[in-house]
């Protein structure tokens, strides 16, 4: 056998010996660990838990009626495995359930001295410092049921965003003017006049308000700018309030509503939104596409009809608007439809022949149904300012206008035109448009409108004496 083979054999033996020695040491360590764990378990089995402080014994006089029998209750003291010098009894004596005053001490086995612990010190509650609540015991104040916002306040809050531009225009300038003055004098009246004239209220209405202010000043009924502010708010409500009953769509079937106005005033959009509102109230609606001259007017109305589920009667492009309205009323009568809303061709108030054709639509509608149209509403674009007053005057001379719809108030600072129209024409404002959504076509309430218009810019108000 060569020298190399001896060397390999020796190396193998050495490795085998080391492996055996390592295994022996590992087994020894495991045994030591097991023995230590066993002793730990045995020691813990004989460990005695700390006994809790005993409750005061129940005295017989504490028991209602002086009874000597007490209901058994669970002991506050934990069970213990401590060895006792005397064995525990195999059966529990009946005297254990007697009153504590009658139980002899010998009935209980003696406890190991190690199980007795000194009584715990009483805990003294610490009151929180004045003005602060304890973090450990949070105090929640009782809350009553949440009250919903009154309906009128909700209506006013809904109008505020749409009137922002008007309120930040002439209304805001008036508020700043009153805030900078401490007394009412002729110079202040001139400044008020300038603001009112630029507010598109109209010359006639502005002069009326200023005349009333001067008369009140001479009588010393108004003493300061804050009182002027209150006066303007009150007079605005009076101007916008009409002695007109609400529209009763149930008074006729079908109820025919004729909608008129110049091109671009928002007639078709107003008709679509109004149809949506009536449908939501359970009324069936038919739309008459009487604007046969304007490009895409009929298509726009058909889109609204499909959206709200209302049929649309249309005629030939460039055809007679009167025949479209006539056919619509006849169909509504045959099918028992509740409301017919008729769109008409936009008319320039300066064109006499076009206004005469609009009168023809009214006459033909009356032939289709006696008493129709039951309402004729004029749609006016608020952005046209004082020109809207001129439009309204011409339309009311040619047609029996029973209501005004003022649109696009959210896009203009000329919302004061509503005061001029209401004051000069004395026609009730039925709806106002303050946004693009269907719900932004809102029924007009004078007090809500004035509060939304003047409320944010008011100075310290005082009632006029």
C-alpha positions as CSV (number, residue, x, y, z in Angstrom):
1,X,0.0,0.0,0.0
2,X,1.5,3.4,-1.0
3,X,2.1,6.4,1.2
4,X,-0.8,8.3,-0.3
5,X,-3.3,5.6,0.7
6,X,-2.1,5.7,4.4
7,X,-2.5,9.5,4.5
8,X,-6.1,9.3,3.2
9,X,-7.1,6.6,5.7
10,X,-5.7,8.7,8.6
11,X,-7.6,11.8,7.4
12,X,-10.8,9.8,7.2
13,X,-10.4,8.4,10.7
14,X,-9.7,11.8,12.1
15,X,-12.8,13.2,10.4
16,X,-14.9,10.3,11.7
17,X,-13.6,10.8,15.2
18,X,-14.5,14.5,15.2
19,X,-18.0,13.8,14.0
20,X,-18.5,11.3,16.8
21,X,-17.2,13.8,19.4
22,X,-19.5,16.6,18.0
23,X,-22.5,14.3,18.1
24,X,-21.8,13.4,21.7
25,X,-21.5,17.0,22.8
26,X,-24.8,17.8,21.0
27,X,-26.6,14.9,22.8
28,X,-25.2,16.1,26.1
29,X,-26.3,19.6,25.6
30,X,-29.9,18.5,24.7
31,X,-30.1,16.4,27.8
32,X,-29.0,19.3,30.0
33,X,-31.6,21.5,28.3
34,X,-34.4,19.0,28.9
35,X,-33.4,18.6,32.5
36,X,-33.4,22.4,33.1
37,X,-36.8,22.7,31.5
38,X,-38.2,19.9,33.6
39,X,-36.9,21.5,36.8
40,X,-38.4,24.9,35.7
41,X,-41.8,23.2,35.2
42,X,-41.7,21.5,38.6
43,X,-40.7,24.7,40.3
44,X,-43.5,26.6,38.6
45,X,-46.0,24.0,39.7
46,X,-45.2,24.7,43.4
47,X,-45.1,28.5,43.0
48,X,-47.8,30.3,44.9
49,X,-49.8,33.2,43.3
50,X,-50.2,36.5,45.1
51,X,-53.4,36.4,47.0
52,X,-55.8,39.4,46.6
53,X,-57.0,41.4,49.5
54,X,-60.1,40.0,51.1
55,X,-63.4,41.9,50.8
56,X,-65.0,42.9,54.1
57,X,-67.2,40.2,55.5
58,X,-71.0,40.7,55.0
59,X,-72.7,41.4,58.3
60,X,-76.1,40.1,59.1
61,X,-77.5,43.6,59.5
62,X,-76.4,44.4,56.0
63,X,-78.7,41.8,54.6
64,X,-82.3,43.1,53.9
65,X,-84.7,41.8,56.5
66,X,-81.9,40.5,58.8
67,X,-81.7,37.2,57.1
68,X,-78.9,34.9,58.1
69,X,-78.8,33.1,54.8
70,X,-76.7,34.6,52.0
71,X,-76.5,33.7,48.3
72,X,-73.3,32.0,47.4
73,X,-70.9,34.2,45.4
74,X,-67.7,33.5,43.6
75,X,-64.6,34.1,45.7
76,X,-62.3,36.8,44.8
77,X,-59.3,34.7,46.0
78,X,-57.6,32.5,43.3
79,X,-57.2,28.8,43.8
80,X,-53.7,27.7,44.8
81,X,-51.7,24.5,44.6
82,X,-49.7,25.3,47.7
83,X,-49.2,22.2,50.0
84,X,-51.2,22.3,53.2
85,X,-50.4,20.8,56.6
86,X,-53.9,19.4,56.6
87,X,-55.6,17.6,53.7
88,X,-58.6,19.3,52.0
89,X,-61.9,17.7,52.9
90,X,-63.4,15.5,50.2
91,X,-66.8,17.0,50.5
92,X,-67.7,20.6,51.1
93,X,-69.5,21.2,54.4
94,X,-73.0,22.7,54.3
95,X,-71.9,25.4,56.8
96,X,-69.8,27.0,54.0
97,X,-73.0,28.5,52.6
98,X,-74.1,30.0,55.8
99,X,-73.7,33.6,56.8
100,X,-70.1,34.5,57.3
101,X,-70.7,35.4,60.9
102,X,-71.7,31.8,61.7
103,X,-68.9,30.0,59.8
104,X,-66.1,28.8,62.2
105,X,-62.6,29.4,61.1
106,X,-61.8,25.7,61.4
107,X,-64.1,25.1,58.4
108,X,-61.5,26.6,56.1
109,X,-58.1,24.9,55.6
110,X,-55.1,26.9,56.7
111,X,-53.2,28.7,54.0
112,X,-49.5,28.5,53.4
113,X,-47.7,31.4,54.9
114,X,-46.2,32.2,51.5
115,X,-49.6,32.7,50.0
116,X,-50.4,35.7,52.3
117,X,-49.5,39.1,51.0
118,X,-49.8,42.5,52.6
119,X,-53.1,44.3,51.8
120,X,-53.0,46.6,48.8
121,X,-52.9,50.3,49.5
122,X,-56.2,52.0,48.6
123,X,-56.1,53.9,45.4
124,X,-57.0,57.6,45.7
125,X,-58.7,59.0,42.6
126,X,-57.0,62.1,41.2
127,X,-59.3,64.7,39.9
128,X,-58.3,66.4,36.6
129,X,-57.1,70.0,36.8
130,X,-59.9,72.6,36.3
131,X,-60.7,73.2,32.6
132,X,-59.3,69.8,31.4
133,X,-61.0,66.5,31.0
134,X,-59.4,63.3,32.0
135,X,-58.0,61.4,29.0
136,X,-58.7,58.1,30.7
137,X,-62.4,58.8,31.0
138,X,-63.6,60.9,28.0
139,X,-66.8,62.7,28.6
140,X,-69.1,63.0,25.6
141,X,-71.8,65.6,25.9
142,X,-75.3,64.4,25.1
143,X,-76.4,65.5,21.6
144,X,-79.9,65.9,20.5
145,X,-81.2,64.8,17.2
146,X,-79.8,66.7,14.2
147,X,-82.3,69.2,12.9
148,X,-82.6,69.4,9.1
149,X,-82.2,72.8,7.5
150,X,-85.6,74.4,7.0
151,X,-87.0,74.3,3.4
152,X,-86.7,78.1,2.9
153,X,-83.1,78.2,4.0
154,X,-82.3,75.4,1.6
155,X,-83.9,77.3,-1.3
156,X,-82.0,80.5,-0.4
157,X,-78.7,78.5,-0.2
158,X,-79.3,77.0,-3.6
159,X,-79.8,80.4,-5.2
160,X,-76.6,82.0,-3.7
161,X,-74.1,80.5,-6.1
162,X,-76.1,81.4,-9.2
163,X,-76.4,85.0,-8.1
164,X,-72.7,85.4,-7.2
165,X,-71.9,87.7,-10.2
166,X,-74.8,90.0,-9.6
167,X,-74.1,90.1,-5.9
168,X,-70.4,90.9,-6.4
169,X,-71.3,93.7,-8.8
170,X,-73.8,96.5,-8.0
171,X,-75.0,94.9,-4.7
172,X,-71.4,94.7,-3.4
173,X,-70.8,98.3,-4.5
174,X,-73.8,99.5,-2.6
175,X,-72.7,97.6,0.5
176,X,-69.2,99.2,0.4
177,X,-70.8,102.6,-0.1
178,X,-72.9,102.3,3.0
179,X,-70.1,100.9,5.1
180,X,-67.9,103.9,4.3
181,X,-70.5,106.5,5.3
182,X,-71.6,107.3,8.8
183,X,-74.5,109.5,7.9
184,X,-77.0,110.0,5.1
185,X,-76.6,113.1,3.0
186,X,-77.3,114.4,-0.5
187,X,-73.9,113.4,-1.7
188,X,-74.5,109.8,-0.6
189,X,-77.8,109.8,-2.5
190,X,-76.0,110.8,-5.7
191,X,-73.6,107.9,-5.3
192,X,-76.5,105.5,-4.8
193,X,-78.1,106.8,-8.0
194,X,-75.0,106.1,-10.0
195,X,-74.8,102.5,-8.7
196,X,-78.5,101.8,-9.4
197,X,-78.3,103.2,-12.9
198,X,-75.3,100.9,-13.7
199,X,-77.2,98.0,-12.2
200,X,-79.5,97.7,-15.2
201,X,-82.5,98.2,-13.0
202,X,-83.8,100.8,-15.4
203,X,-84.0,104.6,-15.2
204,X,-87.7,104.6,-14.3
205,X,-87.3,102.1,-11.4
206,X,-84.1,103.8,-10.2
207,X,-85.8,107.2,-10.1
208,X,-88.7,105.8,-8.2
209,X,-86.4,104.3,-5.5
210,X,-84.4,107.5,-5.2
211,X,-87.5,109.7,-4.9
212,X,-88.7,107.5,-2.0
213,X,-85.3,107.8,-0.4
214,X,-85.3,111.6,-0.6
215,X,-88.8,111.8,0.8
216,X,-87.9,109.5,3.7
217,X,-84.8,111.6,4.3
218,X,-86.8,114.8,4.5
219,X,-89.1,113.2,7.0
220,X,-86.1,111.8,8.9
221,X,-87.6,108.3,8.6
222,X,-84.2,107.1,7.4
223,X,-81.3,108.3,9.5
224,X,-78.2,106.3,8.4
225,X,-76.8,104.2,5.5
226,X,-77.7,101.0,7.3
227,X,-81.3,102.0,7.2
228,X,-81.1,102.7,3.5
229,X,-79.8,99.2,3.0
230,X,-82.8,97.8,4.8
231,X,-85.1,100.1,2.9
232,X,-83.8,98.8,-0.5
233,X,-84.2,95.2,0.5
234,X,-87.8,95.7,1.7
235,X,-88.8,97.7,-1.5
236,X,-87.2,95.0,-3.7
237,X,-89.3,92.4,-2.1
238,X,-92.4,94.5,-2.6
239,X,-91.6,95.2,-6.3
240,X,-91.0,91.5,-7.1
241,X,-94.1,90.3,-5.2
242,X,-97.1,90.0,-7.5
243,X,-100.7,89.3,-6.6
244,X,-100.8,86.3,-9.0
245,X,-101.9,82.8,-8.1
246,X,-99.5,79.9,-8.9
247,X,-99.9,78.1,-12.2
248,X,-102.5,75.4,-12.0
249,X,-101.6,72.8,-14.6
250,X,-104.6,70.6,-13.7
251,X,-107.2,73.2,-14.6
252,X,-107.3,71.9,-18.2
253,X,-106.4,68.8,-20.2
254,X,-104.3,69.3,-22.1
255,X,-102.9,72.5,-20.4
256,X,-101.3,74.5,-23.2
257,X,-98.2,76.6,-22.4
258,X,-96.9,78.8,-25.2
259,X,-93.2,79.9,-24.8
260,X,-92.0,83.0,-26.7
261,X,-88.8,85.0,-26.8
262,X,-86.0,86.2,-29.1
263,X,-83.4,83.8,-30.5
264,X,-80.7,82.8,-28.0
265,X,-82.8,83.7,-24.9
266,X,-82.9,80.0,-23.8
267,X,-86.4,79.1,-24.9
268,X,-85.7,75.5,-25.9
269,X,-83.5,74.7,-22.9
270,X,-86.1,76.2,-20.6
271,X,-88.8,74.0,-22.2
272,X,-86.7,70.8,-21.7
273,X,-86.0,71.6,-18.1
274,X,-89.6,72.4,-17.4
275,X,-90.8,69.2,-19.0
276,X,-88.4,67.3,-16.8
277,X,-89.8,68.9,-13.7
278,X,-93.4,68.2,-14.7
279,X,-92.6,64.6,-15.6
280,X,-91.1,64.1,-12.1
281,X,-94.4,65.3,-10.7
282,X,-96.3,62.6,-12.5
283,X,-97.6,64.7,-15.4
284,X,-97.5,63.5,-19.0
285,X,-96.0,66.1,-21.3
286,X,-95.9,66.6,-25.1
287,X,-93.5,69.0,-26.8
288,X,-94.4,71.0,-29.9
289,X,-91.4,71.9,-32.0
290,X,-92.8,75.2,-33.4
291,X,-89.4,76.8,-34.0
292,X,-89.3,75.6,-37.6
293,X,-86.9,78.3,-38.9
294,X,-83.9,78.0,-36.6
295,X,-81.3,75.4,-37.6
296,X,-81.2,72.4,-35.2
297,X,-83.9,73.8,-33.0
298,X,-86.1,70.8,-33.6
299,X,-83.3,68.4,-33.0
300,X,-82.4,70.1,-29.7
301,X,-86.0,69.7,-28.5
302,X,-86.1,66.1,-29.6
303,X,-83.0,65.4,-27.5
304,X,-84.8,66.8,-24.5
305,X,-87.9,64.8,-25.3
306,X,-85.9,61.6,-25.4
307,X,-84.1,62.5,-22.1
308,X,-87.3,63.1,-20.1
309,X,-89.5,60.6,-22.0
310,X,-91.8,63.1,-23.7
311,X,-93.0,62.8,-27.3
312,X,-92.2,65.6,-29.7
313,X,-94.4,66.8,-32.6
314,X,-92.4,68.3,-35.4
315,X,-93.1,69.7,-38.9
316,X,-91.2,70.4,-42.0
317,X,-88.1,72.7,-41.8
318,X,-89.2,76.2,-42.6
319,X,-92.9,75.2,-42.3
320,X,-95.8,76.9,-40.6
321,X,-95.2,77.0,-36.8
322,X,-99.0,77.4,-36.3
323,X,-99.8,74.0,-37.9
324,X,-97.2,72.3,-35.7
325,X,-98.8,73.7,-32.5
326,X,-102.3,72.8,-33.9
327,X,-101.4,69.2,-34.5
328,X,-99.7,68.9,-31.1
329,X,-102.8,70.1,-29.3
330,X,-105.1,67.7,-31.3
331,X,-102.7,64.7,-30.5
332,X,-102.6,65.6,-26.8
333,X,-106.4,65.6,-26.6
334,X,-106.7,62.3,-28.3
335,X,-104.0,60.6,-26.1
336,X,-105.1,62.2,-22.8
337,X,-101.8,64.0,-22.3
338,X,-101.7,66.5,-19.4
339,X,-99.5,69.4,-20.6
340,X,-98.4,70.7,-24.0
341,X,-95.4,73.0,-24.1
342,X,-95.1,74.7,-27.4
343,X,-91.8,76.2,-28.7
344,X,-92.1,79.1,-31.1
345,X,-89.8,80.6,-33.6
346,X,-87.5,83.3,-32.1
347,X,-88.8,86.7,-32.9
348,X,-86.9,90.0,-33.0
349,X,-89.0,92.5,-31.0
350,X,-88.2,95.2,-33.6
351,X,-89.7,93.2,-36.6
352,X,-93.5,94.0,-36.8
353,X,-94.3,91.3,-39.4
354,X,-92.7,88.6,-37.2
355,X,-94.6,89.7,-34.2
356,X,-97.8,89.5,-36.3
357,X,-97.0,85.9,-37.2
358,X,-96.6,85.1,-33.5
359,X,-100.1,86.4,-32.9
360,X,-101.3,83.9,-35.6
361,X,-99.8,81.0,-33.5
362,X,-101.9,82.2,-30.6
363,X,-105.1,82.3,-32.6
364,X,-104.6,78.9,-34.2
365,X,-103.9,77.4,-30.8
366,X,-107.3,78.7,-29.6
367,X,-109.0,76.9,-32.6
368,X,-107.4,73.6,-31.6
369,X,-108.6,73.9,-28.0
370,X,-111.0,76.6,-26.7
371,X,-109.3,78.7,-24.1
372,X,-105.8,77.8,-25.2
373,X,-103.1,78.9,-24.7
374,X,-103.7,78.9,-21.0
375,X,-100.3,80.5,-20.2
376,X,-97.9,82.5,-22.3
377,X,-94.4,82.8,-20.9
378,X,-91.8,85.2,-22.1
379,X,-88.2,83.9,-21.8
380,X,-85.6,86.8,-21.3
381,X,-81.8,86.5,-21.2
382,X,-80.6,88.4,-18.1
383,X,-77.2,89.1,-19.8
384,X,-79.0,91.5,-22.2
385,X,-79.4,94.0,-19.3
386,X,-81.7,97.0,-19.9
387,X,-82.3,95.8,-23.5
388,X,-84.4,93.0,-21.8
389,X,-86.8,95.6,-20.5
390,X,-87.4,96.9,-24.1
391,X,-87.9,93.4,-25.4
392,X,-90.4,92.7,-22.7
393,X,-92.4,95.8,-23.4
394,X,-92.8,95.0,-27.1
395,X,-93.7,91.3,-26.5
396,X,-96.4,92.3,-24.0
397,X,-97.9,94.7,-26.4
398,X,-98.2,92.0,-29.1
399,X,-99.1,89.0,-26.9
400,X,-101.0,88.4,-23.7
401,X,-97.9,87.5,-21.6
402,X,-98.8,85.9,-18.3
403,X,-95.3,85.1,-16.9
404,X,-91.6,85.8,-17.2
405,X,-88.7,83.3,-17.2
406,X,-85.4,85.0,-16.6
407,X,-82.5,82.9,-17.7
408,X,-78.6,82.9,-17.4
409,X,-78.6,84.8,-14.1
410,X,-75.5,82.8,-13.2
411,X,-73.5,84.3,-16.1
412,X,-74.1,88.0,-15.6
413,X,-73.8,90.9,-13.1
414,X,-76.9,92.4,-14.6
415,X,-79.4,90.5,-12.5
416,X,-80.9,93.8,-11.3
417,X,-82.9,93.8,-14.6
418,X,-85.5,91.6,-12.9
419,X,-86.5,94.6,-10.7
420,X,-87.0,96.8,-13.7
421,X,-89.1,94.2,-15.6
422,X,-91.3,93.5,-12.6
423,X,-91.8,97.1,-11.7
424,X,-92.6,98.4,-15.1
425,X,-94.6,95.5,-16.6
426,X,-96.2,94.1,-13.4
427,X,-96.0,90.5,-14.8
428,X,-95.1,87.7,-12.4
429,X,-91.7,86.1,-12.7
430,X,-92.4,82.3,-12.8
431,X,-89.0,80.8,-13.1
432,X,-85.3,81.9,-13.0
433,X,-82.4,80.1,-14.5
434,X,-79.3,80.0,-12.2
435,X,-77.2,77.2,-13.8
436,X,-77.0,74.5,-16.4
437,X,-78.7,71.6,-14.5
438,X,-82.4,70.8,-14.6
439,X,-82.7,71.7,-10.9
440,X,-81.2,75.1,-11.7
441,X,-84.4,76.2,-13.3
442,X,-86.1,77.3,-10.0
443,X,-89.5,78.6,-9.2
444,X,-89.3,82.2,-8.3
445,X,-89.9,83.4,-4.7
446,X,-89.4,87.1,-4.2
447,X,-88.2,86.8,-0.5
448,X,-85.8,84.0,-1.3
449,X,-84.4,85.8,-4.3
450,X,-83.8,89.1,-2.4
451,X,-82.2,87.3,0.6
452,X,-79.8,85.4,-1.7
453,X,-79.0,88.6,-3.6
454,X,-78.5,91.0,-0.7
455,X,-77.7,88.8,2.2
456,X,-73.9,88.2,1.8
457,X,-73.1,91.9,1.1
458,X,-75.2,93.5,3.8
459,X,-73.8,96.0,6.4
460,X,-75.1,96.3,9.9
461,X,-78.8,96.4,9.3
462,X,-81.4,98.4,11.3
463,X,-85.0,98.5,10.6
464,X,-86.5,101.7,9.1
465,X,-88.2,103.6,11.8
